Amino acid sequence: MKVKLWATLSANGNYAQSSAENPPKKEALDDFAAHVREAGNFIVGRRTFEFFRAGGGAGFSGIDIVVVSKGVTEIPGVKVAKSPQEALDYLRDKGHATALVSGGADLHNAFLGAGLADELIFNVAPVLEGKGLNLLADTERYRFEAVELVDCKPLGGGVVQLRYAVA
Ligand SMILES: NC(=O)c1ccc[n+]([C@@H]2O[C@H](COP(=O)([O-])OP(=O)(O)OC[C@H]3O[C@@H](n4cnc5c(N)ncnc54)[C@H](OP(=O)(O)O)[C@@H]3O)[C@@H](O)[C@H]2O)c1
């Protein structure tokens, strides 16, 4: 099963955060919805899922949603997994060819740190963010990880998509 990590970055390279005052760009959201439809699933960190649910969480009927949490064991309507690997095992057992990892930063860093991502999809939004979150492939050591650029395209609204294959 191919594991795709999808994230929006700010133009100054932060892991973009959103809020009611600072909503995501429509083009990035439309792109996310297209990737979800293609994969038929998404894996999400418990905190991001809480934001998603508080915002109504509509539009994903028929989609397998897996929430990753150490502390919560059950959430009605979705699968809860205790770890990234358990989330992947669940989707693989259900026959999915692709798993889409939608964030937030903690969860993306857990996948990157464990070497579980095969493809990175970064949508760079035309915003400069102050103090922000980061993608940290390794929280202990400073190291470079070579990735291969496989596609690059504008999505409209000033959003540019970069796709990388992870060796
Ligand atoms: N830029 C983007 O594309 C993007 C996408 C999504 C969200 N966001 C932003 O990201 C922020 C939220 O991200 P976040 O980092 O605070 O939280 P998060 O990654 O959404 O959720 C963190 C929680 O997920 C669970 N978790 C994470 N790693 C785990 C692991 N290895 N094993 C088991 N459980 C694990 C834990 O849940 P428990 O505490 O329940 O154990 C943890 O507290 C928001 O600001 C949101 O706007 C940005």
PDBQT file of the ligand as one rigid body, heavy atoms in Angstrom, charges set to zero:
ROOT
HETATM    1  N1  LIG A 201      -0.643  22.212   7.193  1.00  0.00    +0.000 N 
HETATM    2  C1  LIG A 201      -1.506  21.221   7.082  1.00  0.00    +0.000 C 
HETATM    3  O1  LIG A 201      -1.628  20.572   6.025  1.00  0.00    +0.000 OA
HETATM    4  C2  LIG A 201      -2.326  20.846   8.265  1.00  0.00    +0.000 A 
HETATM    5  C3  LIG A 201      -3.104  19.683   8.238  1.00  0.00    +0.000 A 
HETATM    6  C4  LIG A 201      -3.811  19.336   9.387  1.00  0.00    +0.000 A 
HETATM    7  C5  LIG A 201      -3.736  20.132  10.512  1.00  0.00    +0.000 A 
HETATM    8  N2  LIG A 201      -2.954  21.261  10.494  1.00  0.00    +0.000 N 
HETATM    9  C6  LIG A 201      -2.753  22.081  11.699  1.00  0.00    +0.000 C 
HETATM   10  O2  LIG A 201      -2.031  21.264  12.612  1.00  0.00    +0.000 OA
HETATM   11  C7  LIG A 201      -2.385  21.647  13.936  1.00  0.00    +0.000 C 
HETATM   12  C8  LIG A 201      -2.789  20.402  14.697  1.00  0.00    +0.000 C 
HETATM   13  O3  LIG A 201      -1.683  19.509  14.683  1.00  0.00    +0.000 OA
HETATM   14  P1  LIG A 201      -1.052  18.914  16.007  1.00  0.00    +0.000 P 
HETATM   15  O4  LIG A 201       0.344  18.540  15.695  1.00  0.00    +0.000 OA
HETATM   16  O5  LIG A 201      -1.306  19.864  17.117  1.00  0.00    +0.000 OA
HETATM   17  O6  LIG A 201      -1.971  17.644  16.302  1.00  0.00    +0.000 OA
HETATM   18  P2  LIG A 201      -2.355  16.317  15.455  1.00  0.00    +0.000 P 
HETATM   19  O7  LIG A 201      -1.137  15.758  14.783  1.00  0.00    +0.000 OA
HETATM   20  O8  LIG A 201      -3.552  16.584  14.617  1.00  0.00    +0.000 OA
HETATM   21  O9  LIG A 201      -2.859  15.364  16.635  1.00  0.00    +0.000 OA
HETATM   22  C9  LIG A 201      -1.955  15.032  17.656  1.00  0.00    +0.000 C 
HETATM   23  C10 LIG A 201      -2.520  13.877  18.414  1.00  0.00    +0.000 C 
HETATM   24  O10 LIG A 201      -2.570  12.721  17.555  1.00  0.00    +0.000 OA
HETATM   25  C11 LIG A 201      -2.195  11.569  18.297  1.00  0.00    +0.000 C 
HETATM   26  N3  LIG A 201      -0.910  11.098  17.810  1.00  0.00    +0.000 N 
HETATM   27  C12 LIG A 201       0.037  11.765  17.102  1.00  0.00    +0.000 A 
HETATM   28  N4  LIG A 201       1.097  10.974  16.849  1.00  0.00    +0.000 NA
HETATM   29  C13 LIG A 201       0.800   9.777  17.400  1.00  0.00    +0.000 A 
HETATM   30  C14 LIG A 201       1.485   8.537  17.477  1.00  0.00    +0.000 A 
HETATM   31  N5  LIG A 201       2.706   8.356  16.943  1.00  0.00    +0.000 N 
HETATM   32  N6  LIG A 201       0.879   7.493  18.123  1.00  0.00    +0.000 NA
HETATM   33  C15 LIG A 201      -0.336   7.643  18.676  1.00  0.00    +0.000 A 
HETATM   34  N7  LIG A 201      -1.033   8.803  18.649  1.00  0.00    +0.000 NA
HETATM   35  C16 LIG A 201      -0.463   9.848  18.017  1.00  0.00    +0.000 A 
HETATM   36  C17 LIG A 201      -2.121  12.013  19.753  1.00  0.00    +0.000 C 
HETATM   37  O11 LIG A 201      -3.462  11.938  20.232  1.00  0.00    +0.000 OA
HETATM   38  P3  LIG A 201      -3.846  11.746  21.802  1.00  0.00    +0.000 P 
HETATM   39  O12 LIG A 201      -3.416  13.008  22.482  1.00  0.00    +0.000 OA
HETATM   40  O13 LIG A 201      -5.336  11.551  21.781  1.00  0.00    +0.000 OA
HETATM   41  O14 LIG A 201      -3.089  10.529  22.285  1.00  0.00    +0.000 OA
HETATM   42  C18 LIG A 201      -1.690  13.471  19.604  1.00  0.00    +0.000 C 
HETATM   43  O15 LIG A 201      -1.979  14.273  20.732  1.00  0.00    +0.000 OA
HETATM   44  C19 LIG A 201      -3.505  22.659  13.832  1.00  0.00    +0.000 C 
HETATM   45  O16 LIG A 201      -2.913  23.949  13.991  1.00  0.00    +0.000 OA
HETATM   46  C20 LIG A 201      -4.007  22.492  12.402  1.00  0.00    +0.000 C 
HETATM   47  O17 LIG A 201      -4.493  23.710  11.880  1.00  0.00    +0.000 OA
HETATM   48  C21 LIG A 201      -2.271  21.625   9.389  1.00  0.00    +0.000 A 
ENDROOT
TORSDOF 0
